Amino acid sequence: MGIMNKFSKALAPTSTDPVIDDRPGTFRSGTEKPNIEKSEHSEGEERGISSDLEVGHPPVHSHDPAAEREVVRKMDWRIPPLVAALYLLSFLDRSNIGNAKIAGMSKDLDLVGNRYQWLLNIFYISYIVFEFLCMMWKIVPPHIWAAFVVFGWGLVAACQAATVTWAGEMACRFFLGAFEAGFGPGIPYLLSFFYLRHEVGLRIGFFLSAAPFATMFSGALAYGITSGHSKLANWRLLFLVEGLPTMVMAVIVFFYLPDAPEKAKFLTAEEKLIAKARGVRQVGKTERIGHIVWSDVVAALMDPKNWLTALMYFSCNVSFSSLPVFLPTILNDMGFSSIDAQGLTAPPYFVAFLLTIFSTYVADRTQQRGLTIFVLSCIGGIGYILLAATESVGARYFGVFLAAMGVFPCIANILPWVLNNQGSDTRRGIGIVMLNTIGQCGPLLGTNVFPESESPRYVKGQAICAAFIFFNGFLALALRALLVRENRKLDAKYAQEMGTPEAREKESHVGEENYGANFRYIL
C-alpha cells in the first residue's frame, strides 16, 4: 500500500480546497474566514450531523491537507486491501473450474458435449439474475452484508469438492453465482462512500487488480496441487483449498469492514470529524446508508450514459470471462503439458495486475478515462488478433500478454467512470446495477465461443473477442464526445447563475459530486 499512499499524497487537496465551515453541511476554503451564521434549512439539521459540527461549536480539529491525507492513508491501509483480498478469493472460486477441468474433473464428472460450457453459463445466469443485490450495500450495514455473502460463496465453493455428478456441480455453480453477485459488483459503489471523486478510481483499480493477480495465483496454486498425489482427487482438493479460506474471511470482514468513514474504528475522534466533512463535501450530507430515492432510480434508467457504459462492460466481459477459464486449455493445446500450462498462465496476469493499478492512477490524475480505455482496448484487440492469426507459439503467447493487459485494466476503468458521472448516491448505485446486469451477459457469449472442436487455435473465439474489445474502444470515444457536449451545456447554464450569493449558498449544501453548479462530467 506504500504506492497507493504516495498516489494519495499526489491527489490530496490543497489549502484552497473546500473544508468544513462552522455551519453544518457547508464549507469554506482554507483561506476564508469562518461564517458562523446558522443556515435555516441546512442539510446538517435534517440529517443530524454531530454536535461538533453544529452552529456555535467549531470543529475540534484543524482541517488542513495533512490531516486529511492521514485519514485517507489510514483508509488505504485497511479498506482496499480487505476488499481486494475478498475479491481475489471470489475470482479464485469462480475461475478455478478451468484448472479443475484439466486436473481430472472432466473425466470424473463425465463432462461430455457442452456440459462444461453449461457449468460456465449457469454461474453467469444466476450472477445476472441477482445483480439487484448491488443495492443492498446501501440498504444493509456493509459489514453485515459482506459477511453474509462471503460466507455463502465460500461454503458453496468448498461443497464443489463433494459433487459426484454434473447436476450437483451445476447446482453449486448456480448458488456460487448468486452469492458472488451480492459482493463484487457492489464494492466499487461501497468505495464511493469512502473516497472522493478524484480518489476512487485508483482504489477501484487496486480492488479489481485482484482479478489478474488471482488468476496468476490460481495458476501457481493449481500447479502445486495438481502436481501432487493425494488420496483425494486433485480437482476436489483444489476446490477445498480455495473455498475454506473464504469462510474464515467472512468472520474477519464482519469485525473489520467499517460501515461508513465516520464509523471506522481505526480513526480517532478528530479524524472521524474530518471523514464526516469529506462526506458532506461529496454529497452535502452524512447519512448515506439505509434509503433509496426512487425518482433517481427512474432517472438513472433513462440516462443514455448508463446504457453506453453497460454496453462497454458487456464488450469487455466477452473477453474478461473467457480468458481465465480457457487459457489453461489454450496453452495446453499449444503443446505444453497440463502442468506447464498451469504455470504459464501466471506471467501475463502479473503484468495485467500492474497495468490495472497504473492505468487507474493515470486516469485519476488526468481525468481522462475515455482515452485511457481506448488505448487499453487497442492493446487487448491486437493481442487477440495475434492469437487468432498466428501459428507461432511465441507470437501467440505474446498475444496472451497483450490480451490480458488490455482486458483487465479496461474493466477497472469502466467501473469508476460510471460512479464519476452520476450525480447522486442512488443514481450511482443504479448505474452499477445496470452496468452489471447488461455487462454480465457478455460472459454468456464469451464462454461459448471456444468449443473443443476448434482446438487448438480457436480462431473464431479469438476473433470475436478482438471485435468486442475494439468495439469497447469505439464506445469509449463516443461516450467521451457525449460528455464533452454535456459539460459545455453545464458551463453555459451556470456561467451567470453562480455569480449571486443566493446561488453560492444553495450550492454549499449540494456537494461536489451531486448535480449542481460545481458538477462536471469526467471525460
PARO-615621 format. One record per residue (C-alpha): residue in three letters; x, y, z. Coordinates in nm, 3 decimals, padded with zeros to 5 digits. Last residue first. Layout:
BEGIN
TITOR   nutor         x         y         z
TITOR     ALA         X         Y         Z
...
***
This chain:
BEGIN
TITOR   nutor         x         y         z
TITOR     LEU   -01.407    01.261   -01.960
TITOR     ILE   -01.523    01.332   -01.608
TITOR     TYR   -01.860    01.505   -01.609
TITOR     ARG   -01.890    01.840   -01.436
TITOR     PHE   -02.065    01.923   -01.108
TITOR     ASN   -01.996    02.257   -00.938
TITOR     ALA   -02.323    02.420   -01.047
TITOR     GLY   -02.530    02.126   -00.933
TITOR     TYR   -02.570    01.751   -00.968
TITOR     ASN   -02.403    01.569   -00.681
TITOR     GLU   -02.028    01.505   -00.652
TITOR     GLU   -01.927    01.849   -00.523
TITOR     GLY   -02.194    01.860   -00.258
TITOR     VAL   -02.541    02.016   -00.267
TITOR     HIS   -02.547    02.217    00.054
TITOR     SER   -02.288    02.479   -00.047
TITOR     GLU   -02.465    02.502   -00.384
TITOR     LYS   -02.762    02.684   -00.233
TITOR     GLU   -02.538    02.940   -00.060
TITOR     ARG   -02.349    03.003   -00.384
TITOR     ALA   -02.677    03.056   -00.569
TITOR     GLU   -02.803    03.303   -00.310
TITOR     PRO   -02.472    03.493   -00.313
TITOR     THR   -02.512    03.555   -00.690
TITOR     GLY   -02.244    03.491   -00.955
TITOR     MET   -02.331    03.125   -00.980
TITOR     GLU   -02.620    03.196   -01.218
TITOR     GLN   -02.402    03.370   -01.478
TITOR     ALA   -02.193    03.077   -01.608
TITOR     TYR   -02.423    02.807   -01.469
TITOR     LYS   -02.613    02.708   -01.782
TITOR     ALA   -02.333    02.779   -02.032
TITOR     ASP   -02.080    02.568   -01.842
TITOR     LEU   -02.338    02.293   -01.795
TITOR     LYS   -02.409    02.284   -02.171
TITOR     ARG   -02.037    02.266   -02.244
TITOR     ASN   -02.005    01.979   -01.996
TITOR     GLU   -02.282    01.787   -02.175
TITOR     ARG   -02.104    01.824   -02.512
TITOR     VAL   -01.776    01.693   -02.369
TITOR     LEU   -01.970    01.409   -02.205
TITOR     LEU   -02.120    01.300   -02.538
TITOR     ALA   -01.776    01.301   -02.704
TITOR     ARG   -01.639    01.089   -02.419
TITOR     LEU   -01.924    00.844   -02.459
TITOR     ALA   -01.845    00.800   -02.828
TITOR     LEU   -01.472    00.760   -02.760
TITOR     ALA   -01.541    00.489   -02.501
TITOR     LEU   -01.789    00.319   -02.737
TITOR     PHE   -01.518    00.291   -03.005
TITOR     GLY   -01.275    00.139   -02.754
TITOR     ASN   -01.535   -00.118   -02.648
TITOR     PHE   -01.592   -00.207   -03.013
TITOR     PHE   -01.220   -00.288   -03.033
TITOR     ILE   -01.265   -00.525   -02.733
TITOR     PHE   -01.571   -00.678   -02.899
TITOR     ALA   -01.402   -00.747   -03.232
TITOR     ALA   -01.093   -00.900   -03.070
TITOR     CYS   -01.306   -01.131   -02.853
TITOR     ILE   -01.497   -01.248   -03.161
TITOR     ALA   -01.171   -01.308   -03.349
TITOR     GLN   -01.025   -01.511   -03.061
TITOR     GLY   -01.337   -01.729   -03.042
TITOR     LYS   -01.348   -01.785   -03.419
TITOR     VAL   -00.980   -01.875   -03.440
TITOR     TYR   -00.987   -02.128   -03.154
TITOR     ARG   -00.626   -02.224   -03.235
TITOR     PRO   -00.603   -02.575   -03.081
TITOR     SER   -00.891   -02.657   -03.080
TITOR     GLU   -01.197   -02.561   -03.284
TITOR     SER   -01.396   -02.877   -03.192
TITOR     GLU   -01.331   -02.801   -02.826
TITOR     PRO   -01.571   -02.509   -02.850
TITOR     PHE   -01.426   -02.167   -02.757
TITOR     VAL   -01.706   -01.923   -02.836
TITOR     ASN   -01.939   -02.031   -02.558
TITOR     THR   -01.771   -01.873   -02.254
TITOR     GLY   -01.760   -01.531   -02.417
TITOR     LEU   -02.126   -01.527   -02.516
TITOR     LEU   -02.273   -01.597   -02.173
TITOR     PRO   -01.978   -01.399   -02.035
TITOR     GLY   -02.111   -01.084   -02.204
TITOR     CYS   -02.449   -01.109   -02.027
TITOR     GLN   -02.261   -00.980   -01.723
TITOR     GLY   -02.247   -00.637   -01.882
TITOR     ILE   -02.622   -00.594   -01.902
TITOR     THR   -02.696   -00.668   -01.538
TITOR     ASN   -02.356   -00.545   -01.428
TITOR     LEU   -02.369   -00.197   -01.577
TITOR     MET   -02.736   -00.160   -01.495
TITOR     VAL   -02.672   -00.239   -01.127
TITOR     ILE   -02.368   -00.006   -01.121
TITOR     GLY   -02.573    00.278   -01.271
TITOR     ILE   -02.847    00.202   -01.019
TITOR     GLY   -02.596    00.259   -00.738
TITOR     ARG   -02.458    00.580   -00.887
TITOR     ARG   -02.813    00.706   -00.938
TITOR     THR   -02.896    00.630   -00.576
TITOR     ASP   -02.582    00.804   -00.449
TITOR     SER   -02.645    01.112   -00.660
TITOR     GLY   -02.490    01.291   -00.959
TITOR     GLN   -02.384    01.009   -01.190
TITOR     ASN   -02.069    01.060   -01.397
TITOR     ASN   -01.787    00.960   -01.163
TITOR     LEU   -01.958    00.640   -01.046
TITOR     VAL   -01.997    00.506   -01.402
TITOR     TRP   -01.640    00.607   -01.490
TITOR     PRO   -01.522    00.429   -01.174
TITOR     LEU   -01.644    00.097   -01.321
TITOR     ILE   -01.511    00.148   -01.675
TITOR     ASN   -01.151    00.198   -01.563
TITOR     ALA   -01.103   -00.136   -01.386
TITOR     ILE   -01.274   -00.325   -01.668
TITOR     CYS   -01.034   -00.173   -01.919
TITOR     PRO   -00.737   -00.266   -01.697
TITOR     PHE   -00.838   -00.636   -01.713
TITOR     VAL   -00.899   -00.654   -02.088
TITOR     GLY   -00.600   -00.475   -02.235
TITOR     MET   -00.300   -00.616   -02.050
TITOR     ALA   -00.460   -00.963   -02.054
TITOR     ALA   -00.494   -00.954   -02.432
TITOR     LEU   -00.142   -00.814   -02.474
TITOR     PHE    00.015   -01.090   -02.263
TITOR     VAL   -00.188   -01.364   -02.437
TITOR     GLY   -00.073   -01.222   -02.772
TITOR     PHE    00.285   -01.272   -02.657
TITOR     TYR    00.195   -01.640   -02.605
TITOR     ARG    00.055   -01.647   -02.959
TITOR     ALA    00.373   -01.498   -03.104
TITOR     GLY    00.593   -01.747   -02.919
TITOR     VAL    00.381   -02.048   -03.014
TITOR     SER    00.388   -01.948   -03.381
TITOR     GLU    00.055   -02.016   -03.550
TITOR     THR   -00.061   -01.659   -03.597
TITOR     ALA   -00.394   -01.504   -03.691
TITOR     ALA   -00.627   -01.571   -03.399
TITOR     LEU   -00.393   -01.530   -03.103
TITOR     LEU   -00.220   -01.236   -03.269
TITOR     ILE   -00.558   -01.072   -03.336
TITOR     TYR   -00.649   -01.129   -02.970
TITOR     GLY   -00.340   -00.939   -02.858
TITOR     ILE   -00.405   -00.655   -03.102
TITOR     GLY   -00.754   -00.616   -02.952
TITOR     GLY   -00.616   -00.600   -02.597
TITOR     ILE   -00.373   -00.320   -02.682
TITOR     CYS   -00.640   -00.130   -02.876
TITOR     SER   -00.881   -00.159   -02.585
TITOR     LEU   -00.615   -00.024   -02.347
TITOR     VAL   -00.571    00.286   -02.563
TITOR     PHE   -00.947    00.346   -02.581
TITOR     ILE   -00.994    00.290   -02.206
TITOR     THR   -00.732    00.554   -02.125
TITOR     LEU   -00.887    00.796   -02.375
TITOR     GLY   -01.227    00.760   -02.208
TITOR     ARG   -01.091    00.777   -01.855
TITOR     GLN   -00.931    01.119   -01.895
TITOR     GLN   -00.934    01.281   -01.551
TITOR     THR   -00.555    01.324   -01.592
TITOR     ARG   -00.459    01.217   -01.240
TITOR     ASP   -00.743    00.971   -01.190
TITOR     ALA   -00.692    00.819   -01.537
TITOR     VAL   -00.318    00.781   -01.470
TITOR     TYR   -00.385    00.610   -01.137
TITOR     THR   -00.642    00.382   -01.298
TITOR     SER   -00.385    00.287   -01.563
TITOR     PHE   -00.112    00.212   -01.309
TITOR     ILE   -00.325   -00.019   -01.092
TITOR     THR   -00.454   -00.223   -01.386
TITOR     LEU   -00.111   -00.218   -01.551
TITOR     LEU    00.050   -00.392   -01.254
TITOR     PHE   -00.212   -00.669   -01.238
TITOR     ALA   -00.204   -00.710   -01.618
TITOR     VAL    00.173   -00.773   -01.599
TITOR     PHE    00.111   -01.035   -01.329
TITOR     TYR   -00.166   -01.184   -01.540
TITOR     PRO    00.061   -01.246   -01.835
TITOR     PRO    00.322   -01.412   -01.608
TITOR     ALA    00.085   -01.659   -01.429
TITOR     THR   -00.083   -01.859   -01.708
TITOR     LEU    00.247   -02.035   -01.783
TITOR     GLY    00.231   -02.233   -01.457
TITOR     GLN   -00.098   -02.408   -01.533
TITOR     ALA    00.012   -02.481   -01.891
TITOR     ASP    00.332   -02.638   -01.758
TITOR     ILE    00.130   -02.888   -01.550
TITOR     SER   -00.110   -02.969   -01.833
TITOR     SER    00.181   -03.019   -02.073
TITOR     PHE    00.252   -02.750   -02.330
TITOR     GLY    00.179   -02.806   -02.699
TITOR     MET   -00.038   -02.508   -02.789
TITOR     ASP   -00.338   -02.719   -02.685
TITOR     ASN   -00.228   -02.697   -02.321
TITOR     LEU   -00.184   -02.322   -02.358
TITOR     ILE   -00.540   -02.293   -02.491
TITOR     THR   -00.674   -02.523   -02.216
TITOR     PRO   -00.502   -02.321   -01.943
TITOR     LEU   -00.634   -02.000   -02.111
TITOR     PHE   -00.995   -02.120   -02.127
TITOR     VAL   -01.130   -02.032   -01.783
TITOR     PRO   -00.918   -01.720   -01.729
TITOR     LEU   -00.967   -01.575   -02.081
TITOR     SER   -01.339   -01.641   -02.121
TITOR     SER   -01.478   -01.406   -01.860
TITOR     PHE   -01.275   -01.096   -01.946
TITOR     SER   -01.311   -01.149   -02.321
TITOR     VAL   -01.689   -01.130   -02.352
TITOR     ASN   -01.675   -00.918   -02.038
TITOR     CYS   -01.512   -00.629   -02.217
TITOR     SER   -01.797   -00.595   -02.467
TITOR     PHE   -02.065   -00.624   -02.197
TITOR     TYR   -01.885   -00.360   -01.989
TITOR     MET   -01.882   -00.124   -02.285
TITOR     LEU   -02.251   -00.192   -02.346
TITOR     ALA   -02.319   -00.108   -01.979
TITOR     THR   -02.109    00.210   -02.012
TITOR     LEU   -02.326    00.317   -02.305
TITOR     TRP   -02.651    00.232   -02.129
TITOR     ASN   -02.553    00.431   -01.820
TITOR     LYS   -02.464    00.733   -02.034
TITOR     PRO   -02.803    00.710   -02.205
TITOR     ASP   -02.978    00.806   -01.875
TITOR     MET   -03.337    00.677   -01.862
TITOR     LEU   -03.266    00.405   -01.604
TITOR     ALA   -03.076    00.656   -01.393
TITOR     ALA   -03.371    00.897   -01.393
TITOR     VAL   -03.610    00.619   -01.286
TITOR     VAL   -03.387    00.521   -00.992
TITOR     ASP   -03.337    00.889   -00.907
TITOR     SER   -03.712    00.924   -00.860
TITOR     TRP   -03.694    00.627   -00.625
TITOR     VAL   -03.452    00.788   -00.379
TITOR     ILE   -03.312    00.492   -00.183
TITOR     HIS   -03.256    00.466    00.194
TITOR     GLY   -03.045    00.297    00.460
TITOR     ILE   -02.688    00.420    00.408
TITOR     ARG   -02.587    00.773    00.301
TITOR     GLU   -02.628    00.977    00.620
TITOR     THR   -02.358    01.248    00.607
TITOR     LYS   -02.497    01.523    00.388
TITOR     GLY   -02.395    01.763    00.109
TITOR     VAL   -02.291    01.490   -00.135
TITOR     GLN   -01.912    01.490   -00.155
TITOR     ARG   -01.820    01.780    00.074
TITOR     VAL   -02.057    01.636    00.332
TITOR     GLY   -01.877    01.303    00.308
TITOR     ARG   -01.538    01.472    00.341
TITOR     ALA   -01.665    01.652    00.649
TITOR     LYS   -01.759    01.316    00.803
TITOR     ALA   -01.408    01.186    00.743
TITOR     ILE   -01.264    01.501    00.900
TITOR     LEU   -01.491    01.457    01.201
TITOR     LYS   -01.385    01.092    01.221
TITOR     GLU   -01.022    01.206    01.220
TITOR     GLU   -01.086    01.416    01.529
TITOR     ALA   -01.240    01.122    01.714
TITOR     THR   -00.953    00.895    01.609
TITOR     LEU   -00.986    00.662    01.312
TITOR     PHE   -00.921    00.285    01.327
TITOR     LYS   -01.274    00.213    01.448
TITOR     ALA   -01.425    00.346    01.125
TITOR     LYS   -01.771    00.488    01.191
TITOR     GLU   -01.701    00.830    01.033
TITOR     PRO   -01.585    00.659    00.713
TITOR     ALA   -01.900    00.445    00.685
TITOR     ASP   -01.999    00.083    00.753
TITOR     PRO   -01.648   -00.015    00.856
TITOR     LEU   -01.512   -00.357    00.750
TITOR     TYR   -01.310   -00.507    01.038
TITOR     PHE   -01.543   -00.719    01.251
TITOR     PHE   -01.768   -00.877    00.987
TITOR     VAL   -01.485   -00.882    00.733
TITOR     ILE   -01.276   -01.106    00.957
TITOR     VAL   -01.556   -01.355    01.018
TITOR     ALA   -01.630   -01.385    00.646
TITOR     MET   -01.256   -01.428    00.582
TITOR     VAL   -01.270   -01.770    00.750
TITOR     MET   -01.538   -01.885    00.504
TITOR     THR   -01.319   -01.767    00.215
TITOR     PRO   -01.024   -01.970    00.347
TITOR     LEU   -01.235   -02.289    00.302
TITOR     GLY   -01.305   -02.247   -00.070
TITOR     GLU   -00.958   -02.236   -00.231
TITOR     VAL   -00.808   -02.539   -00.059
TITOR     LEU   -01.136   -02.730   -00.084
TITOR     PHE   -01.192   -02.666   -00.456
TITOR     LEU   -00.831   -02.762   -00.537
TITOR     LEU   -00.857   -03.079   -00.326
TITOR     ARG   -01.151   -03.186   -00.539
TITOR     TRP   -00.950   -03.122   -00.858
TITOR     ASN   -00.659   -03.324   -00.723
TITOR     ALA   -00.871   -03.627   -00.641
TITOR     LEU   -00.836   -03.713   -00.274
TITOR     LYS   -00.573   -03.972   -00.188
TITOR     SER   -00.308   -03.711   -00.267
TITOR     HIS   -00.054   -03.738   -00.549
TITOR     GLY    00.084   -03.390   -00.609
TITOR     SER    00.140   -03.199   -00.937
TITOR     THR   -00.225   -03.091   -00.943
TITOR     ILE   -00.195   -02.904   -00.616
TITOR     GLY    00.126   -02.714   -00.687
TITOR     TYR    00.034   -02.617   -01.043
TITOR     ALA   -00.319   -02.528   -00.931
TITOR     LEU   -00.170   -02.286   -00.683
TITOR     ALA    00.057   -02.127   -00.944
TITOR     GLY   -00.223   -02.098   -01.199
TITOR     SER   -00.468   -01.966   -00.943
TITOR     PHE   -00.216   -01.711   -00.820
TITOR     MET   -00.191   -01.563   -01.169
TITOR     THR   -00.569   -01.569   -01.198
TITOR     ALA   -00.595   -01.415   -00.853
TITOR     PHE   -00.348   -01.142   -00.951
TITOR     PRO   -00.548   -01.078   -01.269
TITOR     ALA   -00.866   -01.039   -01.059
TITOR     ALA   -00.702   -00.874   -00.755
TITOR     SER   -00.632   -00.578   -00.979
TITOR     LEU   -01.002   -00.507   -00.936
TITOR     PHE   -00.957   -00.374   -00.582
TITOR     PHE   -00.644   -00.174   -00.669
TITOR     GLY   -00.823   -00.026   -00.970
TITOR     ILE   -01.123    00.058   -00.755
TITOR     ARG   -00.885    00.237   -00.518
TITOR     LEU   -00.721    00.421   -00.808
TITOR     GLY   -01.058    00.528   -00.945
TITOR     VAL   -01.193    00.646   -00.608
TITOR     GLU   -00.954    00.935   -00.548
TITOR     HIS   -01.066    01.206   -00.790
TITOR     ARG   -01.431    01.160   -00.695
TITOR     LEU   -01.371    01.145   -00.325
TITOR     TYR   -01.327    00.822   -00.132
TITOR     PHE   -01.520    00.646    00.144
TITOR     PHE   -01.878    00.627    00.014
TITOR     SER   -01.750    00.569   -00.342
TITOR     LEU   -01.575    00.258   -00.209
TITOR     LEU   -01.915    00.097   -00.148
TITOR     TYR   -02.019    00.150   -00.511
TITOR     PRO   -01.691   -00.002   -00.629
TITOR     ILE   -01.770   -00.295   -00.394
TITOR     GLY   -02.121   -00.359   -00.526
TITOR     PRO   -02.033   -00.567   -00.834
TITOR     GLY   -01.803   -00.794   -00.629
TITOR     PHE   -02.034   -00.891   -00.342
TITOR     GLY   -02.401   -00.971   -00.394
TITOR     ALA   -02.338   -01.124   -00.736
TITOR     GLU   -02.087   -01.355   -00.563
TITOR     PHE   -02.369   -01.512   -00.363
TITOR     ALA   -02.591   -01.581   -00.665
TITOR     GLY   -02.305   -01.700   -00.884
TITOR     LEU   -02.193   -01.956   -00.625
TITOR     PHE   -02.555   -02.067   -00.592
TITOR     PHE   -02.572   -02.153   -00.963
TITOR     ARG   -02.224   -02.308   -00.969
TITOR     CYS   -02.314   -02.543   -00.685
TITOR     ALA   -02.634   -02.656   -00.857
TITOR     MET   -02.447   -02.725   -01.182
TITOR     GLU   -02.186   -02.924   -00.988
TITOR     GLY   -02.462   -03.145   -00.850
TITOR     ALA   -02.608   -03.194   -01.198
TITOR     TRP   -02.266   -03.297   -01.337
TITOR     THR   -02.243   -03.567   -01.075
TITOR     VAL   -02.018   -03.661   -00.784
TITOR     THR   -02.003   -03.328   -00.601
TITOR     ALA   -01.814   -03.323   -00.272
TITOR     ALA   -01.534   -03.086   -00.374
TITOR     GLN   -01.795   -02.841   -00.501
TITOR     CYS   -01.902   -02.801   -00.139
TITOR     ALA   -01.597   -02.580   -00.078
TITOR     ALA   -01.720   -02.323   -00.330
TITOR     VAL   -02.072   -02.331   -00.182
TITOR     LEU   -01.944   -02.261    00.168
TITOR     GLY   -01.714   -01.983    00.048
TITOR     TRP   -02.000   -01.832   -00.157
TITOR     GLY   -02.223   -01.807    00.147
TITOR     PHE   -01.957   -01.694    00.394
TITOR     VAL   -01.868   -01.403    00.168
TITOR     VAL   -02.234   -01.315    00.104
TITOR     PHE   -02.326   -01.295    00.473
TITOR     ALA   -02.006   -01.128    00.596
TITOR     ALA   -02.037   -00.857    00.330
TITOR     TRP   -02.400   -00.784    00.419
TITOR     ILE   -02.324   -00.749    00.788
TITOR     HIS   -02.016   -00.529    00.740
TITOR     PRO   -02.200   -00.316    00.483
TITOR     PRO   -02.495   -00.218    00.705
TITOR     VAL   -02.797   -00.310    00.489
TITOR     ILE   -02.971   -00.066    00.250
TITOR     LYS   -02.687    00.100    00.057
TITOR     TRP   -02.477   -00.217    00.018
TITOR     MET   -02.802   -00.399   -00.060
TITOR     MET   -02.816   -00.202   -00.385
TITOR     CYS   -02.574   -00.442   -00.551
TITOR     LEU   -02.826   -00.721   -00.477
TITOR     PHE   -03.003   -00.620   -00.798
TITOR     GLU   -02.742   -00.828   -00.981
TITOR     PHE   -02.916   -01.149   -00.868
TITOR     VAL   -03.045   -01.262   -01.208
TITOR     ILE   -02.718   -01.170   -01.379
TITOR     TYR   -02.496   -01.373   -01.146
TITOR     SER   -02.751   -01.657   -01.161
TITOR     ILE   -02.710   -01.673   -01.539
TITOR     TYR   -02.336   -01.613   -01.506
TITOR     PHE   -02.279   -01.924   -01.296
TITOR     ILE   -02.514   -02.131   -01.512
TITOR     ASN   -02.316   -02.045   -01.824
TITOR     LEU   -01.979   -02.172   -01.702
TITOR     LEU   -02.114   -02.511   -01.594
TITOR     TRP   -02.312   -02.510   -01.918
TITOR     GLN   -01.994   -02.476   -02.121
TITOR     TYR   -01.854   -02.780   -01.940
TITOR     ARG   -02.162   -02.985   -02.029
TITOR     ASN   -02.141   -02.896   -02.399
TITOR     GLY   -02.054   -03.246   -02.519
TITOR     VAL   -01.905   -03.464   -02.246
TITOR     LEU   -01.818   -03.354   -01.895
TITOR     ASP   -01.829   -03.702   -01.740
TITOR     LEU   -01.799   -03.582   -01.380
TITOR     ASP   -01.480   -03.781   -01.311
TITOR     LYS   -01.335   -03.731   -01.660
TITOR     SER   -01.375   -03.354   -01.684
TITOR     MET   -01.282   -03.315   -01.318
TITOR     GLY   -00.937   -03.461   -01.375
TITOR     ALA   -00.690   -03.174   -01.345
TITOR     ILE   -00.772   -03.027   -01.688
TITOR     LYS   -01.121   -02.930   -01.574
TITOR     ALA   -01.010   -02.826   -01.225
TITOR     ASN   -00.789   -02.552   -01.370
TITOR     GLY   -01.077   -02.406   -01.570
TITOR     ILE   -01.309   -02.454   -01.271
TITOR     ASN   -01.070   -02.233   -01.077
TITOR     SER   -01.247   -01.932   -01.229
TITOR     ARG   -01.533   -01.873   -00.982
TITOR     ASP   -01.357   -01.959   -00.655
TITOR     LEU   -01.034   -01.786   -00.749
TITOR     PHE   -01.220   -01.472   -00.852
TITOR     SER   -01.403   -01.457   -00.523
TITOR     LEU   -01.087   -01.526   -00.325
TITOR     LEU   -00.913   -01.238   -00.501
TITOR     TYR   -01.225   -01.027   -00.448
TITOR     LEU   -01.203   -01.092   -00.074
TITOR     ALA   -00.836   -00.992   -00.069
TITOR     ALA   -00.923   -00.680   -00.269
TITOR     VAL   -01.198   -00.593   -00.019
TITOR     LEU   -00.952   -00.610    00.271
TITOR     PRO   -00.662   -00.441    00.091
TITOR     PRO   -00.891   -00.156   -00.026
TITOR     ILE   -01.031   -00.092    00.327
TITOR     ARG   -00.740   -00.109    00.571
TITOR     TRP   -00.421    00.059    00.456
TITOR     ASP   -00.599    00.299    00.225
TITOR     MET   -00.839    00.406    00.500
TITOR     LYS   -00.546    00.505    00.719
TITOR     ARG   -00.382    00.694    00.433
TITOR     VAL   -00.705    00.877    00.353
TITOR     VAL   -00.733    00.995    00.713
TITOR     GLU   -00.366    01.098    00.715
TITOR     ARG   -00.413    01.289    00.391
TITOR     GLU   -00.699    01.477    00.553
TITOR     ALA   -00.479    01.583    00.843
TITOR     ALA   -00.200    01.694    00.607
TITOR     PRO   -00.445    01.895    00.396
TITOR     ASP   -00.560    02.101    00.694
TITOR     HIS   -00.885    02.074    00.886
TITOR     SER   -00.766    02.194    01.223
TITOR     HIS   -00.962    01.967    01.455
TITOR     VAL   -01.206    02.046    01.735
TITOR     PRO   -01.468    02.155    01.485
TITOR     PRO   -01.650    02.476    01.573
TITOR     HIS   -01.944    02.453    01.809
TITOR     GLY   -02.159    02.765    01.770
TITOR     VAL   -02.354    02.615    01.484
TITOR     GLU   -02.341    02.239    01.468
TITOR     LEU   -02.040    02.042    01.354
TITOR     ASP   -01.925    01.924    01.695
TITOR     SER   -02.286    01.830    01.764
TITOR     SER   -02.256    01.557    01.503
TITOR     ILE   -02.472    01.594    01.195
TITOR     GLY   -02.840    01.514    01.245
TITOR     ARG   -02.961    01.470    00.891
TITOR     GLU   -03.214    01.750    00.875
TITOR     GLU   -03.005    01.997    01.073
TITOR     GLY   -02.697    01.923    00.863
TITOR     GLU   -02.889    01.963    00.541
TITOR     SER   -02.926    02.329    00.630
TITOR     HIS   -03.265    02.493    00.602
TITOR     GLU   -03.221    02.793    00.830
TITOR     SER   -02.848    02.823    00.779
TITOR     LYS   -02.685    02.947    01.100
TITOR     GLU   -02.438    03.233    01.087
TITOR     ILE   -02.099    03.101    01.197
TITOR     ASN   -01.908    03.227    00.893
TITOR     PRO   -01.546    03.120    00.910
TITOR     LYS   -01.280    03.338    00.749
TITOR     GLU   -01.156    03.224    00.412
TITOR     THR   -00.808    03.097    00.331
TITOR     GLY   -00.865    02.725    00.383
TITOR     SER   -01.165    02.740    00.156
TITOR     ARG   -01.510    02.725    00.307
TITOR     PHE   -01.761    02.453    00.352
TITOR     THR   -02.123    02.397    00.446
TITOR     GLY   -02.315    02.092    00.575
TITOR     PRO   -02.341    02.213    00.930
TITOR     ARG   -02.222    02.566    00.987
TITOR     ASP   -01.876    02.618    01.134
TITOR     ASP   -01.727    02.552    00.791
TITOR     ILE   -01.575    02.226    00.674
TITOR     VAL   -01.301    02.244    00.421
TITOR     PRO   -01.312    02.321    00.049
TITOR     ASP   -00.979    02.311   -00.133
TITOR     THR   -00.759    02.620   -00.113
TITOR     SER   -00.511    02.461    00.127
TITOR     THR   -00.461    02.179   -00.118
TITOR     PRO   -00.648    01.854   -00.151
TITOR     ALA   -00.461    01.525   -00.178
TITOR     LEU   -00.405    01.371   -00.520
TITOR     ALA   -00.027    01.345   -00.506
TITOR     LYS   -00.045    01.242   -00.144
TITOR     SER   -00.289    00.969   -00.235
TITOR     PHE   -00.053    00.841   -00.505
TITOR     LYS    00.222    00.801   -00.246
TITOR     ASN   -00.017    00.623   -00.015
TITOR     MET   -00.118    00.396   -00.303
TITOR     ILE    00.244    00.308   -00.366
TITOR     GLY    00.303    00.229    00.002
TITOR     MET    00.000    00.000    00.000
***
